[in-house]
Every structure is written in structure tokens, then in C-alpha cells.
Amino acid sequence: MNQLATELNQALDQTVAGRLLSQLGREMYFPKGIVAQTSEAGVKATRFNATVGMAFEKGEPIMLDGLRTLIPGMSPREAVAYAPTPGLPELRSLWKESMVAKNPSLAGVATTNPMVTGGLTNGLSQISTLFVDDGDTLIVPDLFWGNYRLMMQVGRGVTVESFPLFTEAGGFNVAGLGEAIGSRSKAIVLLNFPNNPTGYSPTLAEADAIVEMIREKADAGTDLLVITDDAYFGLFYEEGLLTESLFARFATLHDRVLAVKVDGATKEDFAWGFRVGFLTLAGKALEEEQRSAIEKKLMGSIRSSVSNSSRIAQSLLLRTLQADDYESEKLRKRDLLKDRYATVRAIVENMTNDRLRPMPFNSGYFMAFRCNGISAETLRLALLDKGIGTIAIGETYLRVAYSTIDQSDLDALYSEISATADSL
Ligand SMILES: Cc1ncc(COP(=O)(O)O)c(C=O)c1O
């Protein structure tokens, strides 16, 4: 094993992070290669800096005129230069600040510095590199974003074990989560709120119960990697919901809990194709030395996969976050989606179709129907024939991304869905 990896492992070994490392995670380190030498030269090479694999003219990265005219407000460095492996430092700091503003309980809590990843998908992949081994079990509610299976089961050889997301009463199934964790020595739990595909977020009481249950499992000796996928963070439409990330609770919960926050600009900032996500870790047991070791291992993982993330997207996001009207504009867009939510809620509450039962929803981009006596896939295909696109999840659930439909079209959309279900 590389000496740098050994040193990082020694820093982590007495903590939950060390115990949870995968084999690949143990081997990972950030080499003192081109990237590290270039950043050293960035400080000291005041005469000639002939380090990085880029091309310069008069001190600025070369940029084609054709490109320059498309983005006149942006310097070549902001547009086409490489970004550092962990992301632009100013963007990372600003994201951290905004994370604390959005999650006030994180104030004063030590976390790793958010690391830029190629979207949330890539963040999940990086965390899997460090902590997920072939043969591990991933615990998720039974309604989850399908890509988890591709990533974890197909990509990493993990067994996906799910529990019913909802209780009979239509709340989050805390007991089901507890049973799925059981008394394992290592548990990997992935929670996504607002949830894809249902659009559900837990109430405050449910969040308290989830946190308490994780604490009990940790007390009983389970080492827990708890990943919160906060892709749709902030889009909460009802009173009484947990409006902070569960990460804020897990970050200081217990020595046996390693909390991971996967979030990003993708959905929150309506910048889907930017491919800018962030990965942040925290744990009660982690001191500065361990957080730094985790960051170095993550940098190694990023360097060895995507190397670094899109510079222009990071520069644009940085400027967007710095803009005076950023918060107010974001709020206006959130309100637009909230209005659609209110309309959809009124529509489905008045819908008397016993073939379609709306699942609980209160946040995010989606809602889903449970199909009774008809196949969701058959319904999807029948809707497609009428020029309407929806997503079937297996034979049972139909997901509707009402976030994509203008307010004025929602009545027509749901009437067609209901009429088509009746016609099958
Ligand atoms: C729950 C969830 N996480 C992550 C993602 C993907 O995010 P990104 O496009 O940034 O990779 C999605 C996209 O649909 C999602 O629904």
C-alpha cells in the first residue's frame, strides 16, 4: 500500500470513518503528482510556471475567439481553465456558508469543506468508492431513485435492502428503517428527502424519531454511514416538515455515525446540466486530522475518476450565488413550484378514481400514484399514446413530475391520467 494511504488510514483508524472504509477507500490517497506540484508552483513559481497541462498566451489560458464571443463577461481563466480537483475554493466556502444559512443547526459544527463533484450522481459514486465494498448492504426505502440500484448494486456489487417507505397511516416508516438496520456491525443507509419518486419529506416528529432510532442503533454497536441525498432541498410546501437536512442532526449525533451530505446546484438552483454537486462529511468522532484525511482520500477518488469538475459551470454558479437577487429569485421559483403543488393537491384530493391512489407528498418535484388493479406500465404506455409522458416504477407506481408542467395545464394533465386509468 502507498505510504500516503497508510498515513491517512492511521489518522482514521480509531474512528468510525476508519472502520467504515472500503478496501478501495483504504488504498486511496492524493498523490504528490502533477496537481500537487502545480499548486505548489502556483504560489512559488513567479518567473515561469511550466507545470500544468494547459496552453497559455501572455499569461492567460488560450481561448478560441468563437467561444469568447459566446461568453463575453467571463475571463478565459473563469471559462476554460481547469478547476482544482476539490473545486474552486471560493465556491466551496460560499456553499458551506449557504449550507449553514439553510441549516442553522450546522452553525459551529465542524464538517469537511464541501467538495465539488460532477453532479450529485458523481458525489454518490465518490462516497461509494471510499466506503462501499462488494458484498455490503445498502438500506433504502422501497421507493427510491432508480439510479441507486444501478450505481450500488450493478456498479459496486451491493445488496439493496429496502423497507416500506410509508406506514399504513401514510407517515415515514421509522420502525421499518430500524428493522432493516437490525443489529449489523456496519450499516449503509441512504435517505433522500424530498423523496424521488414520491415527493415526501418527513415531519419534524418523524425526523426526531429517525434520528433517535439511528442513535439507538449506534448505541447498540452498529457503525453507520448515513448518506442524505438532498437533491431537492428547500422545496418544502407544508407546515410542520423538517426544513433542515437530516445531515445537520447526524453530523453531531454519535461516535459511531459518519454523516454524508450529497447536494448541489442541479435541482436546488435549477442548473441541471451544470454537473455541479457537493459532498460534505461530518461525524461527532472526527477531529480536524480525520476530516483532512477524508478530504485527501476524496480528492484521490475524484482525481482518479473525473479528475475535476466543469470550471465554467463552477464559475457561473459562484457568480450566481454572489448575486444580490439570488435568494429572492430562488424564492420566487420555489413559490412557483409551491403553487403547482397546491393545485395538484387540490386536484388529487377531489379525484375519485379508485384505480389511482396518490401516495403522500408535500415537497420536491414529484408526486406518485399507486395503481390499483391496473399496471402502471400499461397506464404509462396508454398515456404516451395520448402524447403524455410519465414514469412507471415497476407495475405499481406512476410518477408525475408536476414540476415540469405549467400551472394552467395541470387540470388537463390529471384529467387525462384519470380518464386513461379508467379506460384500461
Ligand atoms: C434523488 C436524486 N438524487 C440525485 C439526482 C441526480 O443529481 P445529478 O443530476 O446532480 O447527478 C437525482 C436526479 O434525478 C435525484 O432524483
Ligand as a Chemical Component Dictionary entry (heavy atoms), coordinates in Angstrom:
data_LIG
# 
_chem_comp.id                   LIG 
_chem_comp.type                 NON-POLYMER 
_chem_comp.pdbx_formal_charge   0 
_chem_comp.three_letter_code    LIG 
# 
loop_
_chem_comp_atom.comp_id 
_chem_comp_atom.atom_id 
_chem_comp_atom.alt_atom_id 
_chem_comp_atom.type_symbol 
_chem_comp_atom.charge 
_chem_comp_atom.model_Cartn_x 
_chem_comp_atom.model_Cartn_y 
_chem_comp_atom.model_Cartn_z 
_chem_comp_atom.pdbx_ordinal 
LIG C1 C1 C 0 -32.749 11.819 -5.541  1  
LIG C2 C2 C 0 -31.825 12.243 -6.628  2  
LIG N1 N1 N 0 -30.529 12.327 -6.382  3  
LIG C3 C3 C 0 -29.664 12.712 -7.331  4  
LIG C4 C4 C 0 -30.097 13.008 -8.603  5  
LIG C5 C5 C 0 -29.110 13.359 -9.665  6  
LIG O1 O1 O 0 -28.463 14.543 -9.483  7  
LIG P1 P1 P 0 -27.373 14.985 -10.542 8  
LIG O2 O2 O 0 -28.087 15.252 -11.831 9  
LIG O3 O3 O 0 -26.751 16.206 -9.942  10 
LIG O4 O4 O 0 -26.390 13.887 -10.696 11 
LIG C6 C6 C 0 -31.451 12.904 -8.918  12 
LIG C7 C7 C 0 -31.905 13.178 -10.291 13 
LIG O5 O5 O 0 -32.958 12.857 -10.737 14 
LIG C8 C8 C 0 -32.337 12.518 -7.903  15 
LIG O6 O6 O 0 -33.640 12.413 -8.141  16 
# 
loop_
_chem_comp_bond.comp_id 
_chem_comp_bond.atom_id_1 
_chem_comp_bond.atom_id_2 
_chem_comp_bond.value_order 
_chem_comp_bond.pdbx_ordinal 
LIG C1 C2 SING 1  
LIG C2 N1 SING 2  
LIG C2 C8 DOUB 3  
LIG N1 C3 DOUB 4  
LIG C3 C4 SING 5  
LIG C4 C5 SING 6  
LIG C4 C6 DOUB 7  
LIG C5 O1 SING 8  
LIG O1 P1 SING 9  
LIG P1 O2 DOUB 10 
LIG P1 O3 SING 11 
LIG P1 O4 SING 12 
LIG C6 C7 SING 13 
LIG C6 C8 SING 14 
LIG C7 O5 DOUB 15 
LIG C8 O6 SING 16 
# 
